[in-house]
């Protein structure tokens, strides 16, 4: 059965036609490991994990690359605030990220390269861009000259003037033009650095994905994915520098992006004080609840995160587990059941198919098909006993203590001390309390 995907490069849903059906390549932007991942970061993990499974179901060899950004301005700032080395910080957050992936039952990518292990490839690419006239050095900085690339803005479907007007462009006297973006920057004081032809420094953020995708997938490959917030400038810049360095007309053929997660229809962000970190759910509920919740809305649509969503998903899985048996026989899931996934990863449609299969589970063969169909998308991966264990966790805080902490959080938000508000939210989550800001009120419940 043919796979159809919405390609943001053309703004159309297209039939997936691989460059080489014997060798499928997919690159997805992974985390910048300066802080523990939040629920918004979990969405692309699950979306592209499902796409990985679907591709493997259709093709003999699929290479899935997901990078880890372990050098970046945010990392340096966070390490300084925590008074620890960047190495200690990135190792700690990377470990937390990998535990999150396991919690969400995501398969390991084929390759998971770290930026710091490929600095030499980035230096080589910068050198090529300078030699070919697409980049220039000034005061130990190297910039990509955007006007040299005629197709800039094609992915975001905007011209250069619109992009400059509608985004925060880094201002620097070292640039020829405001829109030029950094490929290499000097390191100052005690910041991490690598030796280069332009002095001691580190690469720009966009460059790492171009260098590492080239190493593992070649100059051109099939699918590039990530969150919708990466379209500009990150993915736009990747295309520009990769095509110019590699002298190709194509970088990736299909660009797939998932939409945001919101809370009470507001974007999840530190400034809103509504960040929910994945790690706070690990010992409170089953990761399957989170995974099913992330599948409940089509990946192209915003997903509003709320208590009712989690309760509904918990109730659904609780019902499904009534027919689960550890001695079921895994069988191949027919394309007719998988059909919604072939239609642009329509996970809500697939969940509807799972409900229909559940209603027919009167015989063992029906149970085998139902459980196999659940496991195809990473659900029903635990025993019934494991599933029931999470219910035994109790909150370790009284209601009066909760109200006191919420009062302190309200004061912190009034004073725009969002860092303190986040800290209180996280402490409550650790104690098994989930809170939601709605209509100027803060609602809470035990998990």
Backbone torsions as a table, in degrees:
resi	resn	phi	psi	omega
1	UNK	NA	139.7	-178.3
2	UNK	-73.6	145.4	176.2
3	UNK	-99.5	133.6	175.9
4	UNK	-117.4	136.0	-178.0
5	UNK	-135.0	145.2	173.7
6	UNK	-79.2	116.5	-176.3
7	UNK	-98.6	111.7	-178.5
8	UNK	-69.3	-13.2	177.1
9	UNK	-71.2	-29.6	-180.0
10	UNK	-115.3	-6.9	-175.5
11	UNK	57.7	35.7	179.7
12	UNK	-136.7	153.6	170.0
13	UNK	-83.4	123.1	-172.3
14	UNK	-126.9	152.5	171.5
15	UNK	-68.8	132.6	179.8
16	UNK	-77.6	115.5	177.5
17	UNK	-119.6	105.2	-176.5
18	UNK	-69.2	154.8	174.8
19	UNK	-61.8	-41.2	179.4
20	UNK	-146.0	110.5	-174.5
21	UNK	-65.5	-11.7	177.1
22	UNK	-89.6	-5.2	-174.2
23	UNK	-154.4	89.6	-178.2
24	UNK	-90.2	135.7	179.6
25	UNK	-122.2	130.8	178.1
26	UNK	-135.5	129.1	177.4
27	UNK	-119.0	129.5	179.2
28	UNK	-127.8	132.3	179.7
29	UNK	-69.0	124.1	-179.5
30	UNK	-93.6	-162.1	-172.2
31	UNK	-80.8	151.9	163.1
32	UNK	-93.7	113.8	-165.6
33	UNK	-87.5	66.5	175.9
34	UNK	-106.3	-16.4	179.1
35	UNK	-155.9	159.3	-178.7
36	UNK	-62.1	138.5	-178.3
37	UNK	-62.6	147.3	178.1
38	UNK	-109.2	178.6	-175.3
39	UNK	-59.4	-33.5	176.3
40	UNK	-60.8	-36.5	177.2
41	UNK	-70.4	-23.3	-178.1
42	UNK	-72.0	-26.2	-174.9
43	UNK	-62.0	-51.7	178.2
44	UNK	-63.7	-29.0	177.7
45	UNK	-58.8	-46.0	-177.6
46	UNK	-76.8	-42.7	-179.2
47	UNK	-56.7	-50.5	-174.9
48	UNK	-80.5	-19.1	171.1
49	UNK	-66.3	-41.5	178.3
50	UNK	-67.1	-40.7	177.1
51	UNK	-63.0	-40.3	176.6
52	UNK	-57.3	-46.1	179.6
53	UNK	-62.9	-41.6	-178.9
54	UNK	-66.0	-42.0	178.9
55	UNK	-63.9	-42.0	179.7
56	UNK	-66.1	-27.4	178.2
57	UNK	-69.7	-21.5	-174.6
58	UNK	-110.1	-23.2	-173.9
59	UNK	-129.5	149.1	-172.9
60	UNK	-72.0	-33.5	-179.3
61	UNK	-135.1	119.2	178.4
62	UNK	-125.8	124.2	177.4
63	UNK	-106.0	117.1	-177.9
64	UNK	-111.6	117.8	-179.3
65	UNK	-113.6	127.8	175.4
66	UNK	-133.0	117.1	-173.1
67	UNK	-82.9	165.3	170.5
68	UNK	-124.1	117.9	177.7
69	UNK	-84.6	107.4	-177.4
70	UNK	-116.7	18.8	167.2
71	UNK	-146.2	124.4	-173.8
72	UNK	-173.2	158.0	179.8
73	UNK	-58.7	-38.4	179.5
74	UNK	-63.6	-37.6	179.1
75	UNK	-65.4	-44.8	179.5
76	UNK	-61.8	-44.6	180.0
77	UNK	-63.2	-45.2	-178.9
78	UNK	-64.8	-40.0	179.5
79	UNK	-65.4	-36.7	178.2
80	UNK	-67.8	-39.9	178.9
81	UNK	-65.7	-36.6	-179.3
82	UNK	-87.9	-5.8	179.8
83	UNK	57.0	44.8	174.4
84	UNK	-132.5	164.4	179.9
85	UNK	-71.9	157.2	176.9
86	UNK	-61.7	-34.3	179.6
87	UNK	-64.4	-45.0	179.9
88	UNK	-63.9	-42.0	179.9
89	UNK	-63.4	-51.0	-175.1
90	UNK	-66.9	-34.3	177.1
91	UNK	-66.9	-40.2	-179.9
92	UNK	-65.8	-46.1	-177.6
93	UNK	-72.3	-36.7	177.0
94	UNK	-61.7	-41.8	177.8
95	UNK	-60.7	-42.3	178.4
96	UNK	-64.7	-41.1	179.1
97	UNK	-61.2	-44.1	-179.0
98	UNK	-66.7	-34.3	174.9
99	UNK	-66.5	-37.1	176.3
100	UNK	-62.0	-43.0	179.7
101	UNK	-61.4	-42.0	178.6
102	UNK	-66.1	-41.8	178.4
103	UNK	-58.3	-39.8	-179.6
104	UNK	-83.6	1.6	179.7
105	UNK	59.7	42.5	176.0
106	UNK	-90.7	137.4	175.3
107	UNK	-67.1	151.9	173.7
108	UNK	-69.7	138.6	173.2
109	UNK	-64.0	165.1	176.4
110	UNK	-62.9	-41.8	177.6
111	UNK	-135.6	141.9	177.0
112	UNK	-133.1	70.9	-173.7
113	UNK	-74.3	149.1	176.2
114	UNK	-100.9	143.9	-178.1
115	UNK	-59.2	-43.0	-174.4
116	UNK	-66.7	-16.2	179.3
117	UNK	-88.3	0.5	-175.6
118	UNK	-134.4	27.0	179.9
119	UNK	-60.8	-36.7	-179.3
120	UNK	-60.8	-37.0	178.5
121	UNK	-68.4	-34.2	179.0
122	UNK	-69.4	-41.2	177.3
123	UNK	-62.4	-40.0	177.3
124	UNK	-62.4	-42.2	-179.2
125	UNK	-67.4	-40.3	177.3
126	UNK	-61.6	-43.5	179.4
127	UNK	-58.9	-43.1	178.4
128	UNK	-62.8	-42.1	-179.0
129	UNK	-65.2	-37.7	177.1
130	UNK	-66.7	-46.5	-178.2
131	UNK	-62.6	-32.3	-178.6
132	UNK	-89.5	0.8	173.2
133	UNK	86.5	14.4	-178.9
134	UNK	-99.1	-7.2	-177.6
135	UNK	-140.4	159.3	-179.6
136	UNK	-143.9	154.6	179.1
137	UNK	-105.9	142.8	173.8
138	UNK	-156.0	121.2	177.6
139	UNK	54.5	47.6	178.2
140	UNK	67.0	8.6	171.6
141	UNK	-103.1	149.1	171.1
142	UNK	-123.5	131.0	-178.5
143	UNK	-122.4	148.2	170.6
144	UNK	-86.5	130.9	-178.6
145	UNK	-90.1	100.7	-171.2
146	UNK	-58.5	-37.0	-176.8
147	UNK	-64.8	-14.9	179.4
148	UNK	-77.6	-11.9	-177.8
149	UNK	-112.5	105.8	-171.6
150	UNK	-63.8	-29.2	-175.6
151	UNK	-90.1	11.5	-179.0
152	UNK	-62.5	129.2	-179.4
153	UNK	100.5	-5.5	-176.8
154	UNK	-65.5	-38.8	-179.4
155	UNK	-67.4	-45.3	180.0
156	UNK	-82.4	-2.0	175.5
157	UNK	58.9	41.9	178.4
158	UNK	-139.0	152.6	174.9
159	UNK	-84.2	171.0	-172.8
160	UNK	-60.4	-41.9	-179.5
161	UNK	-61.6	-40.7	179.5
162	UNK	-65.2	-40.8	-179.0
163	UNK	-64.9	-41.5	-179.7
164	UNK	-66.3	-41.9	-178.4
165	UNK	-68.4	-38.2	-172.0
166	UNK	-94.4	12.7	-178.3
167	UNK	-143.4	164.6	177.6
168	UNK	-86.4	107.7	-179.4
169	UNK	-95.3	130.2	179.0
170	UNK	-64.1	124.4	-179.4
171	UNK	-89.0	130.4	178.1
172	UNK	-155.7	136.3	177.3
173	UNK	-70.7	-13.7	-178.6
174	UNK	-78.5	-13.7	-177.0
175	UNK	-84.4	148.1	170.1
176	UNK	-74.5	-39.1	-176.9
177	UNK	-135.6	148.4	-177.1
178	UNK	-57.6	-34.1	-174.6
179	UNK	-79.6	-12.3	-179.4
180	UNK	-62.3	142.0	-177.3
181	UNK	-117.6	154.2	-170.6
182	UNK	-79.8	137.2	174.2
183	UNK	-105.9	-31.1	180.0
184	UNK	-148.8	138.5	179.5
185	UNK	-134.7	147.2	179.2
186	UNK	-72.4	147.0	175.2
187	UNK	-93.2	138.7	-178.4
188	UNK	-117.0	160.4	178.9
189	UNK	51.7	-123.9	-176.8
190	UNK	-103.4	22.3	179.9
191	UNK	-68.8	150.4	176.9
192	UNK	-59.5	147.0	-179.7
193	UNK	-150.4	161.7	173.4
194	UNK	-131.9	148.4	177.7
195	UNK	-72.9	142.8	179.8
196	UNK	-153.6	169.7	175.6
197	UNK	-62.3	-14.4	-177.0
198	UNK	-110.2	16.7	178.8
199	UNK	100.6	-178.6	-179.7
200	UNK	-72.9	127.0	-178.5
201	UNK	-172.4	-157.8	-178.7
202	UNK	-148.8	159.4	-176.7
203	UNK	-77.4	159.3	171.4
204	UNK	-72.2	158.0	-174.4
205	UNK	-59.6	-44.3	-172.7
206	UNK	-65.0	-29.9	-170.1
207	UNK	-66.2	-35.3	-172.4
208	UNK	-59.8	-40.8	-177.8
209	UNK	-67.2	-35.7	177.2
210	UNK	-64.5	-43.3	-177.9
211	UNK	-69.4	-43.3	-175.7
212	UNK	-77.4	-33.8	176.0
213	UNK	-65.7	-36.7	178.1
214	UNK	-63.9	-41.7	-178.4
215	UNK	-62.5	-44.3	-172.3
216	UNK	-95.7	-22.3	-174.9
217	UNK	-124.0	-10.5	-179.6
218	UNK	94.5	-178.7	-177.3
219	UNK	-67.2	-29.7	179.5
220	UNK	-133.2	141.9	178.5
221	UNK	-149.9	-178.0	-168.1
222	UNK	-82.1	-58.6	-168.2
223	UNK	-127.9	134.3	171.7
224	UNK	-123.0	130.0	-177.1
225	UNK	-129.6	170.9	178.3
226	UNK	161.4	-177.6	177.3
227	UNK	-73.3	156.3	-176.4
228	UNK	-62.2	-25.0	-179.7
229	UNK	-69.7	-12.7	-178.5
230	UNK	-89.4	-8.5	-177.4
231	UNK	-54.9	-49.6	175.1
232	UNK	-132.8	131.7	6.5
233	UNK	-94.6	-10.7	-166.8
234	UNK	-59.1	-56.0	-176.2
235	UNK	-72.1	-33.1	176.1
236	UNK	-61.7	-41.5	-179.8
237	UNK	-72.0	-35.7	175.2
238	UNK	-57.4	-47.5	-179.5
239	UNK	-59.0	-47.0	-176.5
240	UNK	-60.7	-52.5	-175.0
241	UNK	-71.2	-35.1	-179.3
242	UNK	-69.4	-47.3	-178.9
243	UNK	-64.8	-36.6	-179.6
244	UNK	-72.9	-42.2	179.8
245	UNK	-68.0	-40.1	-175.9
246	UNK	-91.4	-8.0	-179.5
247	UNK	54.2	55.4	178.6
248	UNK	-123.1	160.6	176.2
249	UNK	-89.3	-10.5	-177.1
250	UNK	-136.6	145.4	169.3
251	UNK	-107.7	-72.4	171.5
252	UNK	-120.3	143.5	-176.6
253	UNK	-79.7	-32.8	-177.3
254	UNK	-126.8	127.8	179.7
255	UNK	-113.6	113.7	-174.5
256	UNK	-114.2	128.8	-178.1
257	UNK	-133.0	134.7	175.1
258	UNK	-91.8	150.6	-179.7
259	UNK	-79.7	175.1	-176.8
260	UNK	-74.0	162.5	164.4
261	UNK	-102.0	135.8	178.8
262	UNK	-117.7	164.3	171.6
263	UNK	-128.2	121.7	-173.4
264	UNK	52.5	39.3	177.3
265	UNK	64.7	18.2	172.7
266	UNK	-110.0	140.1	178.9
267	UNK	-57.8	137.4	176.7
268	UNK	-70.2	120.4	-177.3
269	UNK	-159.4	152.6	179.6
270	UNK	-60.5	-36.8	-178.3
271	UNK	-64.6	-21.8	178.3
272	UNK	-91.4	-9.0	-178.6
273	UNK	66.5	29.7	-174.6
274	UNK	-124.8	28.9	-180.0
275	UNK	-77.1	128.0	175.0
276	UNK	-116.0	113.7	-178.2
277	UNK	-84.4	142.7	-176.8
278	UNK	-60.1	-38.8	-174.3
279	UNK	-60.3	-26.1	-178.3
280	UNK	-73.6	-14.2	178.0
281	UNK	-92.9	-16.6	-168.4
282	UNK	-56.6	-44.7	-176.8
283	UNK	-98.1	6.9	-176.6
284	UNK	-104.6	-41.5	-178.5
285	UNK	-140.5	169.7	177.1
286	UNK	-72.5	140.0	176.7
287	UNK	-61.9	-19.9	178.9
288	UNK	-65.6	-31.8	177.9
289	UNK	-63.8	-45.6	178.9
290	UNK	-62.3	-44.4	-177.9
291	UNK	-62.7	-45.9	179.1
292	UNK	-63.8	-39.0	177.7
293	UNK	-60.9	-41.6	179.9
294	UNK	-68.2	-23.3	178.5
295	UNK	-87.7	-9.8	-169.3
296	UNK	-70.9	-19.8	178.8
297	UNK	-123.3	144.4	178.8
298	UNK	-58.3	139.8	-172.9
299	UNK	-59.8	-21.6	179.9
300	UNK	-81.5	-10.9	-176.8
301	UNK	-105.6	147.7	174.8
302	UNK	-60.2	146.6	179.1
303	UNK	-117.3	119.0	179.9
304	UNK	-89.6	122.7	-174.5
305	UNK	-92.8	122.2	-178.6
306	UNK	-154.6	170.6	-177.2
307	UNK	-61.0	-41.7	-176.9
308	UNK	-61.5	-39.8	178.9
309	UNK	-58.7	-47.3	-178.7
310	UNK	-67.2	-39.6	178.8
311	UNK	-64.0	-43.7	179.1
312	UNK	-61.7	-41.7	-179.2
313	UNK	-68.7	-37.8	177.3
314	UNK	-63.7	-44.0	-179.7
315	UNK	-64.1	-39.3	178.7
316	UNK	-61.7	-49.5	-178.6
317	UNK	-66.7	-35.4	177.7
318	UNK	-60.9	-41.7	178.2
319	UNK	-66.6	-44.1	-178.4
320	UNK	-63.9	-36.2	-177.1
321	UNK	-68.7	-12.3	178.4
322	UNK	-65.4	-25.2	-179.1
323	UNK	-101.9	-1.2	-176.1
324	UNK	-71.7	137.0	175.6
325	UNK	-135.4	133.2	-176.1
326	UNK	-66.0	-16.3	-179.9
327	UNK	-100.3	20.9	177.6
328	UNK	-66.2	157.8	-179.1
329	UNK	-104.6	119.3	179.7
330	UNK	-68.8	132.0	179.7
331	UNK	-129.8	161.1	178.9
332	UNK	-70.9	132.4	-178.7
333	UNK	-82.6	124.5	-178.5
334	UNK	-63.1	150.6	178.7
335	UNK	-59.2	-30.6	-179.1
336	UNK	-62.0	-35.7	176.8
337	UNK	-74.2	-37.6	-177.4
338	UNK	-78.4	-8.2	-170.8
339	UNK	-48.1	-43.7	179.1
340	UNK	-58.7	-35.2	179.7
341	UNK	-68.0	-34.0	177.1
342	UNK	-66.8	-24.0	179.4
343	UNK	-93.1	73.0	175.0
344	UNK	59.9	45.1	176.0
345	UNK	49.5	52.8	-179.9
346	UNK	-77.8	80.5	-176.5
347	UNK	-66.8	-36.2	175.5
348	UNK	-60.7	-38.4	176.6
349	UNK	-64.6	-37.0	179.2
350	UNK	-69.3	-39.2	177.2
351	UNK	-61.2	-38.4	176.4
352	UNK	-60.7	-39.7	176.3
353	UNK	-63.2	-38.1	178.4
354	UNK	-64.4	-40.8	176.8
355	UNK	-60.6	-42.6	179.4
356	UNK	-63.8	-41.5	178.2
357	UNK	-64.2	-39.4	-180.0
358	UNK	-60.8	-40.1	-178.6
359	UNK	-64.5	-18.0	-177.7
360	UNK	-101.7	8.4	-173.9
361	UNK	-81.6	68.7	177.0
362	UNK	-100.8	-20.2	-178.9
363	UNK	-123.0	160.5	-177.1
364	UNK	-57.8	-41.4	-178.1
365	UNK	-64.0	-32.2	177.9
366	UNK	-69.9	-38.7	177.9
367	UNK	-64.7	-41.6	178.8
368	UNK	-59.3	-43.7	179.6
369	UNK	-67.3	-43.5	-179.0
370	UNK	-60.8	-50.4	-178.5
371	UNK	-65.3	-39.8	178.4
372	UNK	-62.6	-39.0	178.9
373	UNK	-67.9	-36.3	175.5
374	UNK	-65.5	-46.3	-177.2
375	UNK	-67.4	-24.1	178.2
376	UNK	-58.9	-33.9	179.6
377	UNK	-105.4	18.8	172.6
378	UNK	84.8	19.8	176.7
379	UNK	-107.4	168.6	179.5
380	UNK	54.4	41.4	-178.0
381	UNK	-96.6	-0.1	179.3
382	UNK	-113.9	161.0	173.1
383	UNK	-73.9	165.8	178.9
384	UNK	-62.9	-35.0	178.6
385	UNK	-64.9	-44.4	178.0
386	UNK	-62.2	-40.5	179.9
387	UNK	-60.7	-40.5	-177.3
388	UNK	-74.9	-20.9	-175.4
389	UNK	-61.6	-36.1	-174.9
390	UNK	-64.8	-24.2	-178.6
391	UNK	-69.4	-20.4	-175.9
392	UNK	-77.9	-14.3	-179.3
393	UNK	-70.7	131.9	-179.3
394	UNK	-116.0	150.0	177.7
395	UNK	-69.2	141.2	-176.0
396	UNK	-107.7	49.0	-177.9
397	UNK	-158.7	145.2	-180.0
398	UNK	-85.5	164.7	-179.1
399	UNK	-66.6	-36.0	179.4
400	UNK	-65.5	-37.4	177.3
401	UNK	-65.9	-38.3	178.2
402	UNK	-61.2	-48.5	-178.5
403	UNK	-61.3	-37.8	178.5
404	UNK	-64.3	-44.0	-179.9
405	UNK	-67.8	-36.7	178.2
406	UNK	-65.6	-35.7	177.3
407	UNK	-64.0	-42.8	177.3
408	UNK	-64.3	-37.5	179.3
409	UNK	-67.1	-40.0	178.1
410	UNK	-59.9	-42.1	179.1
411	UNK	-64.6	-40.0	178.8
412	UNK	-62.4	-41.8	179.6
413	UNK	-67.9	-38.6	177.6
414	UNK	-60.5	-35.9	179.5
415	UNK	-87.5	7.2	-179.7
416	UNK	58.9	29.7	175.4
417	UNK	-92.9	73.4	-172.3
418	UNK	-69.1	-26.1	177.9
419	UNK	-64.0	-43.3	178.3
420	UNK	-68.6	-38.5	177.8
421	UNK	-62.1	-41.0	176.7
422	UNK	-63.3	-41.0	-178.1
423	UNK	-62.2	-42.3	-179.9
424	UNK	-66.6	-42.1	177.1
425	UNK	-58.3	-45.3	-178.7
426	UNK	-65.7	-37.4	178.5
427	UNK	-64.8	-40.2	177.6
428	UNK	-64.9	-40.3	177.9
429	UNK	-61.9	-40.9	177.7
430	UNK	-60.1	-29.4	-178.9
431	UNK	-93.4	7.6	174.9
432	UNK	88.0	23.9	-178.8
433	UNK	-118.1	125.5	178.3
434	UNK	-104.2	129.7	179.8
435	UNK	-118.1	155.0	179.7
436	UNK	-142.9	129.0	177.1
437	UNK	-87.9	120.3	-176.1
438	UNK	-146.9	125.6	177.4
439	UNK	51.0	50.3	178.4
440	UNK	63.6	14.9	176.0
441	UNK	-124.7	154.8	176.8
442	UNK	-110.5	117.1	178.5
443	UNK	-99.2	148.6	179.2
444	UNK	-142.1	158.8	176.0
445	UNK	-155.5	153.6	173.2
446	UNK	-74.9	140.3	174.1
447	UNK	-95.1	NA	NA
